[in-house]
């Protein structure tokens, strides 16, 4: 079971909180990790996403 984590109060001051899948398995393989803020490349735009969904199919997507 996941524990509640506080939302980022100010973008850019704290790491990005993400769910990362690094191995096969059930919900227990979903790891909550802190990642550095992404940097957009040429012709790209950075969007602030406060909430995102995850479903069963996402657990089968290979890591790139």
PDBQT receptor file of N, H, CA, C and O in Angstrom, charges set to zero:
ATOM      1  N   UNK A   1       0.846  -1.172   0.000  1.00  0.00    +0.000 N 
ATOM      2  CA  UNK A   1       0.000   0.000   0.000  1.00  0.00    +0.000 C 
ATOM      3  C   UNK A   1       0.892   1.237   0.000  1.00  0.00    +0.000 C 
ATOM      4  O   UNK A   1       1.898   1.284   0.709  1.00  0.00    +0.000 OA
ATOM      5  N   UNK A   2       0.518   2.243  -0.803  1.00  0.00    +0.000 N 
ATOM      6  H   UNK A   2      -0.298   2.205  -1.378  1.00  0.00    +0.000 HD
ATOM      7  CA  UNK A   2       1.282   3.483  -0.869  1.00  0.00    +0.000 C 
ATOM      8  C   UNK A   2       0.904   4.397   0.282  1.00  0.00    +0.000 C 
ATOM      9  O   UNK A   2      -0.247   4.407   0.719  1.00  0.00    +0.000 OA
ATOM     10  N   UNK A   3       1.856   5.155   0.769  1.00  0.00    +0.000 N 
ATOM     11  H   UNK A   3       2.791   5.147   0.415  1.00  0.00    +0.000 HD
ATOM     12  CA  UNK A   3       1.536   6.146   1.786  1.00  0.00    +0.000 C 
ATOM     13  C   UNK A   3       1.386   7.503   1.105  1.00  0.00    +0.000 C 
ATOM     14  O   UNK A   3       1.990   7.751   0.062  1.00  0.00    +0.000 OA
ATOM     15  N   UNK A   4       0.585   8.370   1.694  1.00  0.00    +0.000 N 
ATOM     16  H   UNK A   4       0.094   8.169   2.541  1.00  0.00    +0.000 HD
ATOM     17  CA  UNK A   4       0.359   9.690   1.122  1.00  0.00    +0.000 C 
ATOM     18  C   UNK A   4       1.644  10.498   1.170  1.00  0.00    +0.000 C 
ATOM     19  O   UNK A   4       2.386  10.452   2.151  1.00  0.00    +0.000 OA
ATOM     20  N   UNK A   5       1.894  11.233   0.105  1.00  0.00    +0.000 N 
ATOM     21  H   UNK A   5       1.291  11.270  -0.692  1.00  0.00    +0.000 HD
ATOM     22  CA  UNK A   5       3.073  12.094   0.048  1.00  0.00    +0.000 C 
ATOM     23  C   UNK A   5       2.606  13.519  -0.222  1.00  0.00    +0.000 C 
ATOM     24  O   UNK A   5       1.673  13.719  -1.000  1.00  0.00    +0.000 OA
ATOM     25  N   UNK A   6       3.228  14.500   0.396  1.00  0.00    +0.000 N 
ATOM     26  H   UNK A   6       3.985  14.337   1.028  1.00  0.00    +0.000 HD
ATOM     27  CA  UNK A   6       2.796  15.879   0.169  1.00  0.00    +0.000 C 
ATOM     28  C   UNK A   6       3.113  16.335  -1.250  1.00  0.00    +0.000 C 
ATOM     29  O   UNK A   6       4.103  15.906  -1.842  1.00  0.00    +0.000 OA
ATOM     30  N   UNK A   7       2.272  17.201  -1.787  1.00  0.00    +0.000 N 
ATOM     31  H   UNK A   7       1.468  17.549  -1.306  1.00  0.00    +0.000 HD
ATOM     32  CA  UNK A   7       2.499  17.758  -3.118  1.00  0.00    +0.000 C 
ATOM     33  C   UNK A   7       3.666  18.729  -3.071  1.00  0.00    +0.000 C 
ATOM     34  O   UNK A   7       4.010  19.248  -2.009  1.00  0.00    +0.000 OA
ATOM     35  N   UNK A   8       4.270  18.973  -4.222  1.00  0.00    +0.000 N 
ATOM     36  H   UNK A   8       3.990  18.551  -5.085  1.00  0.00    +0.000 HD
ATOM     37  CA  UNK A   8       5.367  19.928  -4.294  1.00  0.00    +0.000 C 
ATOM     38  C   UNK A   8       4.820  21.337  -4.073  1.00  0.00    +0.000 C 
ATOM     39  O   UNK A   8       3.925  21.760  -4.805  1.00  0.00    +0.000 OA
ATOM     40  N   UNK A   9       5.322  22.062  -3.103  1.00  0.00    +0.000 N 
ATOM     41  H   UNK A   9       6.049  21.718  -2.509  1.00  0.00    +0.000 HD
ATOM     42  CA  UNK A   9       4.794  23.392  -2.837  1.00  0.00    +0.000 C 
ATOM     43  C   UNK A   9       5.154  24.421  -3.901  1.00  0.00    +0.000 C 
ATOM     44  O   UNK A   9       4.319  25.257  -4.246  1.00  0.00    +0.000 OA
ATOM     45  N   UNK A  10       6.375  24.383  -4.432  1.00  0.00    +0.000 N 
ATOM     46  H   UNK A  10       7.054  23.704  -4.152  1.00  0.00    +0.000 HD
ATOM     47  CA  UNK A  10       6.821  25.339  -5.434  1.00  0.00    +0.000 C 
ATOM     48  C   UNK A  10       7.615  24.600  -6.499  1.00  0.00    +0.000 C 
ATOM     49  O   UNK A  10       8.643  23.996  -6.189  1.00  0.00    +0.000 OA
ATOM     50  N   UNK A  11       7.152  24.635  -7.771  1.00  0.00    +0.000 N 
ATOM     51  H   UNK A  11       6.317  25.125  -8.023  1.00  0.00    +0.000 HD
ATOM     52  CA  UNK A  11       7.904  23.947  -8.834  1.00  0.00    +0.000 C 
ATOM     53  C   UNK A  11       9.339  24.440  -8.909  1.00  0.00    +0.000 C 
ATOM     54  O   UNK A  11       9.610  25.633  -8.771  1.00  0.00    +0.000 OA
ATOM     55  N   UNK A  12      10.255  23.504  -9.130  1.00  0.00    +0.000 N 
ATOM     56  H   UNK A  12      10.035  22.534  -9.241  1.00  0.00    +0.000 HD
ATOM     57  CA  UNK A  12      11.657  23.844  -9.295  1.00  0.00    +0.000 C 
ATOM     58  C   UNK A  12      12.461  23.862  -8.006  1.00  0.00    +0.000 C 
ATOM     59  O   UNK A  12      13.690  23.878  -8.060  1.00  0.00    +0.000 OA
ATOM     60  N   UNK A  13      11.807  23.861  -6.845  1.00  0.00    +0.000 N 
ATOM     61  H   UNK A  13      10.809  23.848  -6.802  1.00  0.00    +0.000 HD
ATOM     62  CA  UNK A  13      12.543  23.906  -5.586  1.00  0.00    +0.000 C 
ATOM     63  C   UNK A  13      12.754  22.524  -4.981  1.00  0.00    +0.000 C 
ATOM     64  O   UNK A  13      13.635  22.341  -4.142  1.00  0.00    +0.000 OA
ATOM     65  N   UNK A  14      11.955  21.556  -5.401  1.00  0.00    +0.000 N 
ATOM     66  H   UNK A  14      11.239  21.704  -6.083  1.00  0.00    +0.000 HD
ATOM     67  CA  UNK A  14      12.098  20.198  -4.895  1.00  0.00    +0.000 C 
ATOM     68  C   UNK A  14      12.124  19.239  -6.075  1.00  0.00    +0.000 C 
ATOM     69  O   UNK A  14      11.676  19.603  -7.162  1.00  0.00    +0.000 OA
ATOM     70  N   UNK A  15      12.631  18.037  -5.898  1.00  0.00    +0.000 N 
ATOM     71  H   UNK A  15      12.996  17.741  -5.015  1.00  0.00    +0.000 HD
ATOM     72  CA  UNK A  15      12.675  17.078  -7.011  1.00  0.00    +0.000 C 
ATOM     73  C   UNK A  15      11.261  16.686  -7.472  1.00  0.00    +0.000 C 
ATOM     74  O   UNK A  15      10.282  16.881  -6.753  1.00  0.00    +0.000 OA
ATOM     75  N   UNK A  16      11.185  16.141  -8.664  1.00  0.00    +0.000 N 
ATOM     76  H   UNK A  16      11.981  15.982  -9.248  1.00  0.00    +0.000 HD
ATOM     77  CA  UNK A  16       9.935  15.630  -9.204  1.00  0.00    +0.000 C 
ATOM     78  C   UNK A  16       9.644  14.287  -8.536  1.00  0.00    +0.000 C 
ATOM     79  O   UNK A  16      10.506  13.409  -8.508  1.00  0.00    +0.000 OA
ATOM     80  N   UNK A  17       8.460  14.129  -8.011  1.00  0.00    +0.000 N 
ATOM     81  H   UNK A  17       7.760  14.843  -8.034  1.00  0.00    +0.000 HD
ATOM     82  CA  UNK A  17       8.057  12.857  -7.412  1.00  0.00    +0.000 C 
ATOM     83  C   UNK A  17       7.430  12.027  -8.529  1.00  0.00    +0.000 C 
ATOM     84  O   UNK A  17       6.518  12.499  -9.207  1.00  0.00    +0.000 OA
ATOM     85  N   UNK A  18       7.907  10.794  -8.730  1.00  0.00    +0.000 N 
ATOM     86  H   UNK A  18       8.648  10.410  -8.179  1.00  0.00    +0.000 HD
ATOM     87  CA  UNK A  18       7.441   9.948  -9.832  1.00  0.00    +0.000 C 
ATOM     88  C   UNK A  18       7.260   8.515  -9.370  1.00  0.00    +0.000 C 
ATOM     89  O   UNK A  18       7.853   8.090  -8.379  1.00  0.00    +0.000 OA
ATOM     90  N   UNK A  19       6.441   7.778 -10.091  1.00  0.00    +0.000 N 
ATOM     91  H   UNK A  19       5.959   8.123 -10.897  1.00  0.00    +0.000 HD
ATOM     92  CA  UNK A  19       6.306   6.336  -9.874  1.00  0.00    +0.000 C 
ATOM     93  C   UNK A  19       7.136   5.672 -10.959  1.00  0.00    +0.000 C 
ATOM     94  O   UNK A  19       6.936   5.929 -12.146  1.00  0.00    +0.000 OA
ATOM     95  N   UNK A  20       8.065   4.819 -10.554  1.00  0.00    +0.000 N 
ATOM     96  H   UNK A  20       8.228   4.610  -9.590  1.00  0.00    +0.000 HD
ATOM     97  CA  UNK A  20       8.980   4.177 -11.487  1.00  0.00    +0.000 C 
ATOM     98  C   UNK A  20       8.818   2.669 -11.413  1.00  0.00    +0.000 C 
ATOM     99  O   UNK A  20       8.731   2.090 -10.330  1.00  0.00    +0.000 OA
ATOM    100  N   UNK A  21       8.779   2.039 -12.589  1.00  0.00    +0.000 N 
ATOM    101  H   UNK A  21       8.850   2.509 -13.469  1.00  0.00    +0.000 HD
ATOM    102  CA  UNK A  21       8.677   0.579 -12.676  1.00  0.00    +0.000 C 
ATOM    103  C   UNK A  21      10.012   0.076 -13.217  1.00  0.00    +0.000 C 
ATOM    104  O   UNK A  21      10.369   0.376 -14.356  1.00  0.00    +0.000 OA
ATOM    105  N   UNK A  22      10.752  -0.688 -12.411  1.00  0.00    +0.000 N 
ATOM    106  H   UNK A  22      10.462  -0.933 -11.486  1.00  0.00    +0.000 HD
ATOM    107  CA  UNK A  22      12.076  -1.162 -12.845  1.00  0.00    +0.000 C 
ATOM    108  C   UNK A  22      12.166  -2.677 -12.938  1.00  0.00    +0.000 C 
ATOM    109  O   UNK A  22      13.207  -3.218 -13.311  1.00  0.00    +0.000 OA
ATOM    110  N   UNK A  23      11.080  -3.362 -12.600  1.00  0.00    +0.000 N 
ATOM    111  H   UNK A  23      10.234  -2.922 -12.297  1.00  0.00    +0.000 HD
ATOM    112  CA  UNK A  23      11.082  -4.828 -12.658  1.00  0.00    +0.000 C 
ATOM    113  C   UNK A  23       9.646  -5.309 -12.846  1.00  0.00    +0.000 C 
ATOM    114  O   UNK A  23       8.697  -4.552 -12.642  1.00  0.00    +0.000 OA
ATOM    115  N   UNK A  24       9.494  -6.579 -13.238  1.00  0.00    +0.000 N 
ATOM    116  H   UNK A  24      10.264  -7.194 -13.403  1.00  0.00    +0.000 HD
ATOM    117  CA  UNK A  24       8.167  -7.149 -13.428  1.00  0.00    +0.000 C 
ATOM    118  C   UNK A  24       7.547  -7.511 -12.089  1.00  0.00    +0.000 C 
ATOM    119  O   UNK A  24       8.255  -7.822 -11.132  1.00  0.00    +0.000 OA
ATOM    120  N   UNK A  25       6.222  -7.469 -12.027  1.00  0.00    +0.000 N 
ATOM    121  H   UNK A  25       5.647  -7.216 -12.805  1.00  0.00    +0.000 HD
ATOM    122  CA  UNK A  25       5.518  -7.854 -10.817  1.00  0.00    +0.000 C 
ATOM    123  C   UNK A  25       4.206  -7.120 -10.686  1.00  0.00    +0.000 C 
ATOM    124  O   UNK A  25       3.739  -6.476 -11.626  1.00  0.00    +0.000 OA
ATOM    125  N   UNK A  26       3.624  -7.222  -9.522  1.00  0.00    +0.000 N 
ATOM    126  H   UNK A  26       4.003  -7.745  -8.759  1.00  0.00    +0.000 HD
ATOM    127  CA  UNK A  26       2.355  -6.578  -9.225  1.00  0.00    +0.000 C 
ATOM    128  C   UNK A  26       2.575  -5.150  -8.746  1.00  0.00    +0.000 C 
ATOM    129  O   UNK A  26       3.628  -4.562  -8.991  1.00  0.00    +0.000 OA
ATOM    130  N   UNK A  27       1.574  -4.593  -8.061  1.00  0.00    +0.000 N 
ATOM    131  H   UNK A  27       0.719  -5.071  -7.862  1.00  0.00    +0.000 HD
ATOM    132  CA  UNK A  27       1.678  -3.220  -7.584  1.00  0.00    +0.000 C 
ATOM    133  C   UNK A  27       2.870  -2.983  -6.646  1.00  0.00    +0.000 C 
ATOM    134  O   UNK A  27       3.311  -1.846  -6.480  1.00  0.00    +0.000 OA
ATOM    135  N   UNK A  28       3.381  -4.037  -6.044  1.00  0.00    +0.000 N 
ATOM    136  H   UNK A  28       3.023  -4.961  -6.180  1.00  0.00    +0.000 HD
ATOM    137  CA  UNK A  28       4.508  -3.875  -5.112  1.00  0.00    +0.000 C 
ATOM    138  C   UNK A  28       5.792  -3.431  -5.814  1.00  0.00    +0.000 C 
ATOM    139  O   UNK A  28       6.728  -2.996  -5.142  1.00  0.00    +0.000 OA
ATOM    140  N   UNK A  29       5.866  -3.528  -7.152  1.00  0.00    +0.000 N 
ATOM    141  H   UNK A  29       5.106  -3.881  -7.698  1.00  0.00    +0.000 HD
ATOM    142  CA  UNK A  29       7.074  -3.110  -7.864  1.00  0.00    +0.000 C 
ATOM    143  C   UNK A  29       7.029  -1.635  -8.268  1.00  0.00    +0.000 C 
ATOM    144  O   UNK A  29       7.991  -1.129  -8.846  1.00  0.00    +0.000 OA
ATOM    145  N   UNK A  30       5.937  -0.942  -7.974  1.00  0.00    +0.000 N 
ATOM    146  H   UNK A  30       5.155  -1.353  -7.504  1.00  0.00    +0.000 HD
ATOM    147  CA  UNK A  30       5.844   0.486  -8.278  1.00  0.00    +0.000 C 
ATOM    148  C   UNK A  30       6.590   1.254  -7.191  1.00  0.00    +0.000 C 
ATOM    149  O   UNK A  30       6.165   1.271  -6.035  1.00  0.00    +0.000 OA
ATOM    150  N   UNK A  31       7.680   1.877  -7.554  1.00  0.00    +0.000 N 
ATOM    151  H   UNK A  31       8.025   1.863  -8.492  1.00  0.00    +0.000 HD
ATOM    152  CA  UNK A  31       8.511   2.605  -6.600  1.00  0.00    +0.000 C 
ATOM    153  C   UNK A  31       8.283   4.107  -6.740  1.00  0.00    +0.000 C 
ATOM    154  O   UNK A  31       8.290   4.631  -7.854  1.00  0.00    +0.000 OA
ATOM    155  N   UNK A  32       8.083   4.799  -5.631  1.00  0.00    +0.000 N 
ATOM    156  H   UNK A  32       8.077   4.374  -4.726  1.00  0.00    +0.000 HD
ATOM    157  CA  UNK A  32       7.984   6.257  -5.640  1.00  0.00    +0.000 C 
ATOM    158  C   UNK A  32       9.405   6.790  -5.474  1.00  0.00    +0.000 C 
ATOM    159  O   UNK A  32      10.079   6.508  -4.483  1.00  0.00    +0.000 OA
ATOM    160  N   UNK A  33       9.847   7.575  -6.473  1.00  0.00    +0.000 N 
ATOM    161  H   UNK A  33       9.299   7.804  -7.277  1.00  0.00    +0.000 HD
ATOM    162  CA  UNK A  33      11.220   8.083  -6.479  1.00  0.00    +0.000 C 
ATOM    163  C   UNK A  33      11.216   9.591  -6.711  1.00  0.00    +0.000 C 
ATOM    164  O   UNK A  33      10.253  10.140  -7.245  1.00  0.00    +0.000 OA
ATOM    165  N   UNK A  34      12.282  10.249  -6.314  1.00  0.00    +0.000 N 
ATOM    166  H   UNK A  34      13.065   9.803  -5.880  1.00  0.00    +0.000 HD
ATOM    167  CA  UNK A  34      12.495  11.666  -6.603  1.00  0.00    +0.000 C 
ATOM    168  C   UNK A  34      13.479  11.761  -7.755  1.00  0.00    +0.000 C 
ATOM    169  O   UNK A  34      14.549  11.153  -7.717  1.00  0.00    +0.000 OA
ATOM    170  N   UNK A  35      13.115  12.527  -8.784  1.00  0.00    +0.000 N 
ATOM    171  H   UNK A  35      12.246  13.020  -8.815  1.00  0.00    +0.000 HD
ATOM    172  CA  UNK A  35      13.952  12.703  -9.963  1.00  0.00    +0.000 C 
ATOM    173  C   UNK A  35      14.270  14.184 -10.130  1.00  0.00    +0.000 C 
ATOM    174  O   UNK A  35      13.522  15.031  -9.642  1.00  0.00    +0.000 OA
ATOM    175  N   UNK A  36      15.362  14.508 -10.810  1.00  0.00    +0.000 N 
ATOM    176  H   UNK A  36      15.969  13.820 -11.207  1.00  0.00    +0.000 HD
ATOM    177  CA  UNK A  36      15.661  15.925 -11.043  1.00  0.00    +0.000 C 
ATOM    178  C   UNK A  36      14.620  16.531 -11.988  1.00  0.00    +0.000 C 
ATOM    179  O   UNK A  36      14.017  15.821 -12.793  1.00  0.00    +0.000 OA
ATOM    180  N   UNK A  37      14.413  17.847 -11.886  1.00  0.00    +0.000 N 
ATOM    181  H   UNK A  37      14.903  18.424 -11.232  1.00  0.00    +0.000 HD
ATOM    182  CA  UNK A  37      13.495  18.517 -12.792  1.00  0.00    +0.000 C 
ATOM    183  C   UNK A  37      13.954  18.313 -14.232  1.00  0.00    +0.000 C 
ATOM    184  O   UNK A  37      15.141  18.457 -14.527  1.00  0.00    +0.000 OA
ATOM    185  N   UNK A  38      13.029  17.979 -15.132  1.00  0.00    +0.000 N 
ATOM    186  H   UNK A  38      12.065  17.862 -14.892  1.00  0.00    +0.000 HD
ATOM    187  CA  UNK A  38      13.415  17.796 -16.538  1.00  0.00    +0.000 C 
ATOM    188  C   UNK A  38      13.740  19.131 -17.199  1.00  0.00    +0.000 C 
ATOM    189  O   UNK A  38      13.252  20.181 -16.779  1.00  0.00    +0.000 OA
ATOM    190  N   UNK A  39      14.559  19.077 -18.226  1.00  0.00    +0.000 N 
ATOM    191  H   UNK A  39      14.955  18.225 -18.568  1.00  0.00    +0.000 HD
ATOM    192  CA  UNK A  39      14.915  20.262 -18.989  1.00  0.00    +0.000 C 
ATOM    193  C   UNK A  39      14.434  20.065 -20.417  1.00  0.00    +0.000 C 
ATOM    194  O   UNK A  39      14.854  19.111 -21.074  1.00  0.00    +0.000 OA
ATOM    195  N   UNK A  40      13.560  20.943 -20.922  1.00  0.00    +0.000 N 
ATOM    196  H   UNK A  40      13.219  21.717 -20.389  1.00  0.00    +0.000 HD
ATOM    197  CA  UNK A  40      13.074  20.774 -22.297  1.00  0.00    +0.000 C 
ATOM    198  C   UNK A  40      14.174  21.040 -23.314  1.00  0.00    +0.000 C 
ATOM    199  O   UNK A  40      15.033  21.900 -23.118  1.00  0.00    +0.000 OA
ATOM    200  N   UNK A  41      14.127  20.284 -24.401  1.00  0.00    +0.000 N 
ATOM    201  H   UNK A  41      13.429  19.585 -24.560  1.00  0.00    +0.000 HD
ATOM    202  CA  UNK A  41      15.084  20.474 -25.481  1.00  0.00    +0.000 C 
ATOM    203  C   UNK A  41      14.572  21.473 -26.501  1.00  0.00    +0.000 C 
ATOM    204  O   UNK A  41      13.516  22.078 -26.314  1.00  0.00    +0.000 OA
ATOM    205  N   UNK A  42      15.311  21.640 -27.565  1.00  0.00    +0.000 N 
ATOM    206  H   UNK A  42      16.168  21.149 -27.717  1.00  0.00    +0.000 HD
ATOM    207  CA  UNK A  42      14.940  22.559 -28.638  1.00  0.00    +0.000 C 
ATOM    208  C   UNK A  42      13.588  22.167 -29.219  1.00  0.00    +0.000 C 
ATOM    209  O   UNK A  42      13.390  21.014 -29.601  1.00  0.00    +0.000 OA
ATOM    210  N   UNK A  43      12.657  23.113 -29.288  1.00  0.00    +0.000 N 
ATOM    211  H   UNK A  43      12.818  24.050 -28.978  1.00  0.00    +0.000 HD
ATOM    212  CA  UNK A  43      11.333  22.858 -29.849  1.00  0.00    +0.000 C 
ATOM    213  C   UNK A  43      10.394  22.119 -28.918  1.00  0.00    +0.000 C 
ATOM    214  O   UNK A  43       9.311  21.714 -29.340  1.00  0.00    +0.000 OA
ATOM    215  N   UNK A  44      10.777  21.929 -27.655  1.00  0.00    +0.000 N 
ATOM    216  H   UNK A  44      11.657  22.258 -27.312  1.00  0.00    +0.000 HD
ATOM    217  CA  UNK A  44       9.934  21.237 -26.678  1.00  0.00    +0.000 C 
ATOM    218  C   UNK A  44       9.420  22.227 -25.642  1.00  0.00    +0.000 C 
ATOM    219  O   UNK A  44       9.988  23.301 -25.443  1.00  0.00    +0.000 OA
ATOM    220  N   UNK A  45       8.327  21.837 -24.986  1.00  0.00    +0.000 N 
ATOM    221  H   UNK A  45       7.865  20.964 -25.147  1.00  0.00    +0.000 HD
ATOM    222  CA  UNK A  45       7.737  22.677 -23.945  1.00  0.00    +0.000 C 
ATOM    223  C   UNK A  45       7.623  21.846 -22.678  1.00  0.00    +0.000 C 
ATOM    224  O   UNK A  45       7.272  20.668 -22.742  1.00  0.00    +0.000 OA
ATOM    225  N   UNK A  46       7.913  22.439 -21.533  1.00  0.00    +0.000 N 
ATOM    226  H   UNK A  46       8.199  23.396 -21.480  1.00  0.00    +0.000 HD
ATOM    227  CA  UNK A  46       7.805  21.768 -20.244  1.00  0.00    +0.000 C 
ATOM    228  C   UNK A  46       6.459  22.121 -19.621  1.00  0.00    +0.000 C 
ATOM    229  O   UNK A  46       6.149  23.300 -19.448  1.00  0.00    +0.000 OA
ATOM    230  N   UNK A  47       5.656  21.112 -19.282  1.00  0.00    +0.000 N 
ATOM    231  H   UNK A  47       5.908  20.154 -19.423  1.00  0.00    +0.000 HD
ATOM    232  CA  UNK A  47       4.335  21.315 -18.678  1.00  0.00    +0.000 C 
ATOM    233  C   UNK A  47       4.354  20.792 -17.246  1.00  0.00    +0.000 C 
ATOM    234  O   UNK A  47       4.960  19.758 -16.965  1.00  0.00    +0.000 OA
ATOM    235  N   UNK A  48       3.691  21.507 -16.349  1.00  0.00    +0.000 N 
ATOM    236  H   UNK A  48       3.199  22.347 -16.578  1.00  0.00    +0.000 HD
ATOM    237  CA  UNK A  48       3.589  21.081 -14.957  1.00  0.00    +0.000 C 
ATOM    238  C   UNK A  48       2.395  20.137 -14.826  1.00  0.00    +0.000 C 
ATOM    239  O   UNK A  48       1.257  20.547 -15.054  1.00  0.00    +0.000 OA
ATOM    240  N   UNK A  49       2.640  18.886 -14.464  1.00  0.00    +0.000 N 
ATOM    241  H   UNK A  49       3.564  18.553 -14.279  1.00  0.00    +0.000 HD
ATOM    242  CA  UNK A  49       1.583  17.894 -14.289  1.00  0.00    +0.000 C 
ATOM    243  C   UNK A  49       1.455  17.624 -12.798  1.00  0.00    +0.000 C 
ATOM    244  O   UNK A  49       2.381  17.110 -12.169  1.00  0.00    +0.000 OA
ATOM    245  N   UNK A  50       0.303  17.974 -12.236  1.00  0.00    +0.000 N 
ATOM    246  H   UNK A  50      -0.449  18.391 -12.746  1.00  0.00    +0.000 HD
ATOM    247  CA  UNK A  50       0.120  17.782 -10.798  1.00  0.00    +0.000 C 
ATOM    248  C   UNK A  50      -0.480  16.419 -10.482  1.00  0.00    +0.000 C 
ATOM    249  O   UNK A  50      -0.281  15.897  -9.385  1.00  0.00    +0.000 OA
ATOM    250  N   UNK A  51      -1.215  15.831 -11.434  1.00  0.00    +0.000 N 
ATOM    251  H   UNK A  51      -1.376  16.255 -12.326  1.00  0.00    +0.000 HD
ATOM    252  CA  UNK A  51      -1.845  14.529 -11.220  1.00  0.00    +0.000 C 
ATOM    253  C   UNK A  51      -1.834  13.755 -12.532  1.00  0.00    +0.000 C 
ATOM    254  O   UNK A  51      -2.052  14.329 -13.599  1.00  0.00    +0.000 OA
ATOM    255  N   UNK A  52      -1.582  12.463 -12.452  1.00  0.00    +0.000 N 
ATOM    256  H   UNK A  52      -1.404  11.997 -11.586  1.00  0.00    +0.000 HD
ATOM    257  CA  UNK A  52      -1.606  11.608 -13.638  1.00  0.00    +0.000 C 
ATOM    258  C   UNK A  52      -2.192  10.258 -13.260  1.00  0.00    +0.000 C 
ATOM    259  O   UNK A  52      -2.168   9.874 -12.090  1.00  0.00    +0.000 OA
ATOM    260  N   UNK A  53      -2.712   9.544 -14.231  1.00  0.00    +0.000 N 
ATOM    261  H   UNK A  53      -2.732   9.856 -15.181  1.00  0.00    +0.000 HD
ATOM    262  CA  UNK A  53      -3.303   8.232 -13.975  1.00  0.00    +0.000 C 
ATOM    263  C   UNK A  53      -2.360   7.112 -14.353  1.00  0.00    +0.000 C 
ATOM    264  O   UNK A  53      -1.455   7.287 -15.169  1.00  0.00    +0.000 OA
ATOM    265  N   UNK A  54      -2.583   5.976 -13.756  1.00  0.00    +0.000 N 
ATOM    266  H   UNK A  54      -3.318   5.834 -13.094  1.00  0.00    +0.000 HD
ATOM    267  CA  UNK A  54      -1.791   4.781 -14.016  1.00  0.00    +0.000 C 
ATOM    268  C   UNK A  54      -2.748   3.608 -14.003  1.00  0.00    +0.000 C 
ATOM    269  O   UNK A  54      -3.525   3.452 -13.062  1.00  0.00    +0.000 OA
ATOM    270  N   UNK A  55      -2.702   2.781 -15.035  1.00  0.00    +0.000 N 
ATOM    271  H   UNK A  55      -2.071   2.908 -15.800  1.00  0.00    +0.000 HD
ATOM    272  CA  UNK A  55      -3.582   1.616 -15.034  1.00  0.00    +0.000 C 
ATOM    273  C   UNK A  55      -2.763   0.342 -15.247  1.00  0.00    +0.000 C 
ATOM    274  O   UNK A  55      -1.539   0.393 -15.373  1.00  0.00    +0.000 OA
ATOM    275  N   UNK A  56      -3.443  -0.782 -15.285  1.00  0.00    +0.000 N 
ATOM    276  H   UNK A  56      -4.436  -0.823 -15.183  1.00  0.00    +0.000 HD
ATOM    277  CA  UNK A  56      -2.775  -2.081 -15.355  1.00  0.00    +0.000 C 
ATOM    278  C   UNK A  56      -1.839  -2.191 -16.558  1.00  0.00    +0.000 C 
ATOM    279  O   UNK A  56      -0.751  -2.754 -16.439  1.00  0.00    +0.000 OA
ATOM    280  N   UNK A  57      -2.245  -1.660 -17.716  1.00  0.00    +0.000 N 
ATOM    281  H   UNK A  57      -3.129  -1.202 -17.813  1.00  0.00    +0.000 HD
ATOM    282  CA  UNK A  57      -1.409  -1.761 -18.920  1.00  0.00    +0.000 C 
ATOM    283  C   UNK A  57      -0.063  -1.059 -18.738  1.00  0.00    +0.000 C 
ATOM    284  O   UNK A  57       0.938  -1.483 -19.316  1.00  0.00    +0.000 OA
ATOM    285  N   UNK A  58      -0.031   0.005 -17.945  1.00  0.00    +0.000 N 
ATOM    286  H   UNK A  58      -0.844   0.349 -17.475  1.00  0.00    +0.000 HD
ATOM    287  CA  UNK A  58       1.229   0.720 -17.703  1.00  0.00    +0.000 C 
ATOM    288  C   UNK A  58       2.261  -0.137 -16.992  1.00  0.00    +0.000 C 
ATOM    289  O   UNK A  58       3.458   0.115 -17.128  1.00  0.00    +0.000 OA
ATOM    290  N   UNK A  59       1.839  -1.128 -16.249  1.00  0.00    +0.000 N 
ATOM    291  H   UNK A  59       0.867  -1.332 -16.139  1.00  0.00    +0.000 HD
ATOM    292  CA  UNK A  59       2.781  -1.999 -15.544  1.00  0.00    +0.000 C 
ATOM    293  C   UNK A  59       3.473  -2.966 -16.491  1.00  0.00    +0.000 C 
ATOM    294  O   UNK A  59       4.432  -3.632 -16.103  1.00  0.00    +0.000 OA
ATOM    295  N   UNK A  60       2.995  -3.051 -17.739  1.00  0.00    +0.000 N 
ATOM    296  H   UNK A  60       2.215  -2.510 -18.055  1.00  0.00    +0.000 HD
ATOM    297  CA  UNK A  60       3.596  -3.959 -18.732  1.00  0.00    +0.000 C 
ATOM    298  C   UNK A  60       4.405  -3.225 -19.783  1.00  0.00    +0.000 C 
ATOM    299  O   UNK A  60       4.929  -3.846 -20.708  1.00  0.00    +0.000 OA
ATOM    300  N   UNK A  61       4.513  -1.906 -19.652  1.00  0.00    +0.000 N 
ATOM    301  H   UNK A  61       4.087  -1.402 -18.901  1.00  0.00    +0.000 HD
ATOM    302  CA  UNK A  61       5.268  -1.125 -20.628  1.00  0.00    +0.000 C 
ATOM    303  C   UNK A  61       6.759  -1.250 -20.322  1.00  0.00    +0.000 C 
ATOM    304  O   UNK A  61       7.185  -0.975 -19.201  1.00  0.00    +0.000 OA
ATOM    305  N   UNK A  62       7.549  -1.661 -21.303  1.00  0.00    +0.000 N 
ATOM    306  H   UNK A  62       7.203  -1.885 -22.214  1.00  0.00    +0.000 HD
ATOM    307  CA  UNK A  62       8.998  -1.841 -21.027  1.00  0.00    +0.000 C 
ATOM    308  C   UNK A  62       9.678  -0.514 -20.723  1.00  0.00    +0.000 C 
ATOM    309  O   UNK A  62       9.306   0.532 -21.255  1.00  0.00    +0.000 OA
ATOM    310  N   UNK A  63      10.659  -0.577 -19.875  1.00  0.00    +0.000 N 
ATOM    311  H   UNK A  63      10.961  -1.427 -19.442  1.00  0.00    +0.000 HD
ATOM    312  CA  UNK A  63      11.444   0.621 -19.519  1.00  0.00    +0.000 C 
ATOM    313  C   UNK A  63      12.375   0.957 -20.672  1.00  0.00    +0.000 C 
ATOM    314  O   UNK A  63      13.035   0.069 -21.211  1.00  0.00    +0.000 OA
ATOM    315  N   UNK A  64      12.439   2.235 -21.060  1.00  0.00    +0.000 N 
ATOM    316  H   UNK A  64      11.903   2.957 -20.622  1.00  0.00    +0.000 HD
ATOM    317  CA  UNK A  64      13.326   2.621 -22.159  1.00  0.00    +0.000 C 
ATOM    318  C   UNK A  64      14.617   3.172 -21.662  1.00  0.00    +0.000 C 
ATOM    319  O   UNK A  64      15.477   3.545 -22.461  1.00  0.00    +0.000 OA
TER     320      UNK A  64
